[in-house]
Every structure is written in structure tokens, then in C-alpha cells.
Amino acid sequence: MIAKQRTFSEENGRRHENHDLHRTGAAPIEPEPVIVKENATVTQTDIVQAEASTDDDDAFITVVSGLPRSGTSLMMQMLHAGGHPCLTDAIREADADNPRGYFEFERVKRLRTNRSWLPKAKGRAVKIIAQLLPFLPTELNYRIVFMERALDEVIASQNKMLERQDRSGGALSDERLREVFARQLRQIKNRLATQKIPTLYVAYQDTLKRPMDVASQLKAFLSESLNEQAMARAVDRDLYRQRRTQPDAEKF
């Protein structure tokens, strides 16, 4: 099975250890959100100012989540290519680690303390790292696309990015960081298992190997008229650069 759907019940989030190693500090001024135009090139260069959010109370927010470097940017690129509007401020530009763009929204980093912008995300996709999912307000509707990737690959990708940026990864060893990530994933998935929010788990490797299958599942999961062929074409297998050398036997 390439991806599996789960649901989970309302629960107040508490603070998690946040080892989001690839992010910089918060911007001093919060920008207004923008929407990447549908059918534009997947480079984050063609954007328009966001209007007020939809008035449909039943409209849901598509949340693309997972650990940093787990394929969340790739998933945002697929959704954008398929015609799903994406909420982003384009502050973080494409670089060698993510040449097709990050599709991030700066305010997400302050989700613990400021959620006022979330209604603007109705009908759109927004990238939120897994450690911040417990801070989503329960009065809004969500569908979560959760990216999964072997932890050895996640850590190797983070380390490579930090090396390019000439930054340190902190005091934790790779082995200790793996334990932390594994524990966080177990905690988060336990929450997701008891909530009522539809969640689609997508394996990063499956996205690269069988993009049409994943695109078809996305279309069905989101119940939208997305362009499956365009989503599949957004996948560039050449960007799969940090591959695990040994099977990852852990289940989270």
C-alpha cells in the first residue's frame, strides 16, 4: 500500500521538542499571505496577493506535514502543479537544497502563539511541520497529507543542508536525533489516531517511484478535480540525493 488514511480526535497540544534544523529565525515583519497561481510553473516566482478566505464554513485547509526534509516541499509542488492553490509568502527562496522552492509561509513558525491567519488558508494547502500539528485550532476543518521518509535519510538530508549553509546541527548526535524524531513521530501519530481529522500518509519513496499512483490518491483524498498528470510530472527523481543504505526496520 502506498498511502493509508487515518482519523484522529480533538486533544489540546502541548509543546514538543522542535528540531526543525533547516529553518531560520522568525522574520521581523509578518508578510501578507499570497497564493501561488494555479497552473503556474513550479518555481514560486509567479504569485498573487491573497484575498479574504472563503466564507464556506465547511471548507477545509489542506495541511502538508511531516518532519523537515521528509518530502513536504515536493508534496506542495505536486499539489500546486495539479491546480490546488497553495498558501505561501515566498520569503524562503529556492536554493541548492530545494531548487524548486520550499512553498513555506513564515507565520507557520509562530503557530503556537498566533493562529489568526489560519482562516485565510481555507481552500488552500499550507505546509506545517509535524511538531506543530497539536497547535492547530480545533474549530477549523483540515485534511492532512503526512509525508513519511526513512529517518536516516531525513537526518542525512538535514546534515547536508546545514553543511551547505555552514551551520552547526547542534549538540545532538545523529543517533540521538533519530531517537528524538522517532519519539515525536510516535506521539504525533498517537494523536492523529484518536482525532477526527482525515489524514493521508504518503511514503516519500512511493512518491518518487510511483508518482501517478500517489497523484491519484491525492485527488481522491481531497475530492478535487486535480490534474494527476501534472502532479506526477512535478516529481523529479534526480533530486532524491540522500538515500538510505540499509533498511529502516522501525515502524512509527
C-alpha positions as CSV (number, residue, x, y, z in Angstrom):
1,M,0.0,0.0,0.0
2,I,1.4,3.4,-0.9
3,A,-0.6,5.5,1.5
4,K,-3.1,4.9,4.2
5,Q,-5.9,7.1,5.6
6,R,-6.4,7.6,9.4
7,T,-8.5,9.9,11.5
8,F,-8.0,11.3,14.9
9,S,-9.9,13.1,18.0
10,E,-9.6,16.5,19.5
11,E,-6.9,17.0,22.1
12,N,-5.0,20.0,23.4
13,G,-1.5,20.2,22.1
14,R,1.5,20.6,24.4
15,R,5.0,21.8,23.5
16,H,7.2,19.3,21.7
17,E,11.0,19.4,21.2
18,N,11.4,21.2,17.9
19,H,14.4,20.0,16.0
20,D,13.4,21.8,12.8
21,L,17.1,22.2,11.9
22,H,16.7,23.8,8.5
23,R,14.6,26.8,9.5
24,T,16.0,30.3,10.2
25,G,14.6,32.7,12.8
26,A,11.3,34.4,12.5
27,A,11.0,37.4,10.2
28,P,10.7,40.8,12.0
29,I,7.6,41.7,10.0
30,E,4.9,39.3,9.1
31,P,4.0,39.5,5.4
32,E,0.6,39.2,4.0
33,P,-0.2,35.7,2.7
34,V,-0.1,35.1,-1.0
35,I,-1.5,32.3,-3.2
36,V,0.6,30.7,-5.8
37,K,-1.4,30.8,-9.1
38,E,-2.8,27.6,-10.4
39,N,-1.2,26.2,-13.5
40,A,1.9,28.4,-13.0
41,T,5.4,27.0,-13.2
42,V,6.5,25.2,-10.0
43,T,9.2,27.8,-9.1
44,Q,7.4,30.1,-6.6
45,T,8.1,33.0,-9.0
46,D,4.5,33.6,-10.2
47,I,2.4,34.7,-7.2
48,V,-0.6,36.9,-6.5
49,Q,-1.8,38.7,-3.3
50,A,-4.3,36.6,-1.3
51,E,-7.9,37.8,-1.0
52,A,-10.1,37.1,2.0
53,S,-10.6,33.5,2.9
54,T,-13.7,31.6,1.7
55,D,-16.9,32.1,3.6
56,D,-17.7,28.4,3.4
57,D,-17.8,27.2,6.9
58,D,-17.3,23.6,5.7
59,A,-14.2,24.5,3.6
60,F,-11.1,22.6,4.8
61,I,-7.4,23.5,5.0
62,T,-5.1,21.1,3.3
63,V,-2.1,20.7,5.6
64,V,1.0,19.2,4.2
65,S,3.0,17.9,7.1
66,G,5.9,15.6,8.1
67,L,9.4,16.0,9.6
68,P,11.7,18.6,8.0
69,R,13.3,17.1,4.8
70,S,10.7,14.4,4.5
71,G,9.3,15.5,1.2
72,T,6.8,18.2,2.3
73,S,8.1,20.7,-0.3
74,L,7.7,18.0,-3.0
75,M,4.2,17.4,-2.0
76,M,3.4,21.2,-2.1
77,Q,4.9,21.3,-5.6
78,M,2.7,18.4,-6.7
79,L,-0.5,20.0,-5.3
80,H,0.4,23.3,-6.9
81,A,1.1,21.7,-10.3
82,G,-2.2,19.8,-10.1
83,G,-4.2,23.0,-9.6
84,H,-4.5,23.2,-5.8
85,P,-3.9,26.8,-4.5
86,C,-1.0,27.0,-2.1
87,L,-0.6,29.5,0.7
88,T,2.9,30.8,0.8
89,D,4.8,34.1,1.2
90,A,7.7,33.1,-1.0
91,I,10.1,34.6,1.6
92,R,12.3,31.5,1.6
93,E,13.6,31.2,-1.9
94,A,14.7,28.1,-3.8
95,D,18.3,27.1,-3.3
96,A,20.6,24.1,-3.9
97,D,18.8,22.0,-1.3
98,N,15.4,22.7,-2.8
99,P,15.8,24.1,-6.3
100,R,12.1,24.0,-7.0
101,G,11.1,26.0,-3.9
102,Y,10.1,25.5,-0.3
103,F,6.5,26.7,-0.6
104,E,6.6,28.0,3.0
105,F,4.5,30.5,4.9
106,E,6.5,32.4,7.6
107,R,3.6,32.7,10.1
108,V,3.5,28.9,10.5
109,K,6.6,29.1,12.6
110,R,4.6,31.1,15.2
111,L,1.6,28.8,15.2
112,R,2.0,28.1,19.0
113,T,1.2,31.8,19.7
114,N,-0.5,33.2,16.6
115,R,-3.2,31.3,14.7
116,S,-5.2,34.4,13.4
117,W,-4.0,33.8,9.8
118,L,-5.3,30.2,9.6
119,P,-8.8,31.0,8.3
120,K,-7.1,32.6,5.2
121,A,-5.9,29.1,4.4
122,K,-9.3,27.6,3.8
123,G,-9.4,26.0,0.4
124,R,-5.6,26.1,0.1
125,A,-2.6,24.0,1.0
126,V,-0.2,25.1,3.7
127,K,3.0,23.4,4.9
128,I,3.2,22.8,8.6
129,I,5.9,20.7,10.2
130,A,4.7,17.7,12.2
131,Q,5.8,19.1,15.6
132,L,3.3,22.0,15.2
133,L,0.2,19.9,14.4
134,P,-1.0,19.8,18.0
135,F,-1.3,23.6,17.9
136,L,-3.9,23.7,15.1
137,P,-7.2,25.2,16.5
138,T,-10.0,22.6,16.6
139,E,-12.7,24.9,15.2
140,L,-11.4,24.7,11.7
141,N,-11.6,21.7,9.2
142,Y,-8.4,20.1,7.9
143,R,-7.2,17.3,5.7
144,I,-3.7,16.3,6.4
145,V,-1.2,14.9,3.9
146,F,1.6,13.5,6.1
147,M,4.9,12.7,4.4
148,E,6.9,9.8,5.7
149,R,10.6,9.2,5.0
150,A,13.3,6.9,6.4
151,L,14.8,8.7,9.4
152,D,18.4,8.0,8.3
153,E,17.6,9.9,5.0
154,V,15.9,12.8,6.9
155,I,18.9,13.3,9.1
156,A,21.4,12.9,6.2
157,S,19.4,15.5,4.2
158,Q,19.4,17.9,7.1
159,N,23.1,17.5,7.7
160,K,23.9,18.1,4.1
161,M,21.8,21.3,4.1
162,L,23.5,22.5,7.2
163,E,26.8,21.8,5.7
164,R,26.0,23.9,2.6
165,Q,24.8,26.7,4.9
166,D,28.0,26.4,7.0
167,R,25.8,25.9,10.1
168,S,26.1,23.5,13.0
169,G,23.4,20.9,13.7
170,G,23.6,21.4,17.5
171,A,24.7,19.2,20.3
172,L,22.6,16.1,19.4
173,S,24.3,13.2,17.7
174,D,22.7,11.7,14.6
175,E,21.8,8.6,16.8
176,R,20.2,10.8,19.5
177,L,18.4,12.9,16.9
178,R,17.0,9.8,15.4
179,E,15.6,8.7,18.7
180,V,14.0,12.1,19.3
181,F,12.4,12.1,15.8
182,A,11.2,8.6,16.4
183,R,9.6,9.5,19.7
184,Q,8.0,12.6,18.2
185,L,6.5,10.6,15.4
186,R,5.0,8.1,17.8
187,Q,3.5,10.8,19.9
188,I,2.1,12.7,16.9
189,K,0.7,9.5,15.3
190,N,-0.9,8.6,18.5
191,R,-2.7,11.9,18.5
192,L,-3.7,11.5,14.9
193,A,-5.0,8.0,15.6
194,T,-7.5,9.4,18.1
195,Q,-8.6,12.6,16.2
196,K,-11.4,13.1,13.7
197,I,-9.3,14.9,11.0
198,P,-8.8,12.9,7.8
199,T,-5.1,12.1,7.3
200,L,-3.4,10.6,4.3
201,Y,0.1,9.1,5.0
202,V,2.3,9.2,1.9
203,A,5.7,7.5,1.7
204,Y,8.4,9.7,0.1
205,Q,9.9,6.8,-1.8
206,D,6.5,5.8,-3.2
207,T,6.0,9.4,-4.4
208,L,9.3,9.2,-6.3
209,K,8.8,5.7,-7.7
210,R,5.0,5.8,-8.4
211,P,4.0,9.4,-8.7
212,M,0.9,8.7,-10.8
213,D,-0.4,6.3,-8.1
214,V,0.2,9.0,-5.4
215,A,-1.4,11.7,-7.5
216,S,-4.5,9.5,-7.9
217,Q,-4.7,9.0,-4.2
218,L,-4.3,12.7,-3.5
219,K,-7.1,13.5,-6.0
220,A,-9.4,11.0,-4.2
221,F,-8.4,12.1,-0.7
222,L,-9.0,15.8,-1.4
223,S,-12.1,15.2,-3.5
224,E,-10.9,17.8,-6.0
225,S,-10.5,17.9,-9.8
226,L,-6.7,17.9,-9.7
227,N,-4.6,17.2,-12.7
228,E,-3.0,13.9,-12.0
229,Q,-0.6,14.0,-14.9
230,A,0.7,17.5,-13.9
231,M,1.2,16.3,-10.3
232,A,3.2,13.3,-11.4
233,R,5.3,15.5,-13.8
234,A,6.2,17.7,-10.8
235,V,8.3,14.8,-9.3
236,D,12.0,15.0,-10.2
237,R,13.7,11.7,-9.2
238,D,17.1,13.3,-9.7
239,L,16.5,15.3,-6.5
240,Y,16.4,12.1,-4.5
241,R,20.0,12.6,-3.3
242,Q,20.1,11.2,0.3
243,R,19.3,7.6,0.1
244,R,19.4,5.1,2.9
245,T,21.9,2.4,2.6
246,Q,20.2,-0.1,5.0
247,P,16.5,-0.9,5.5
248,D,14.7,1.1,8.2
249,A,13.0,-1.6,10.3
250,E,11.3,0.8,12.7
251,K,7.5,1.3,12.4
252,F,6.1,4.6,13.8
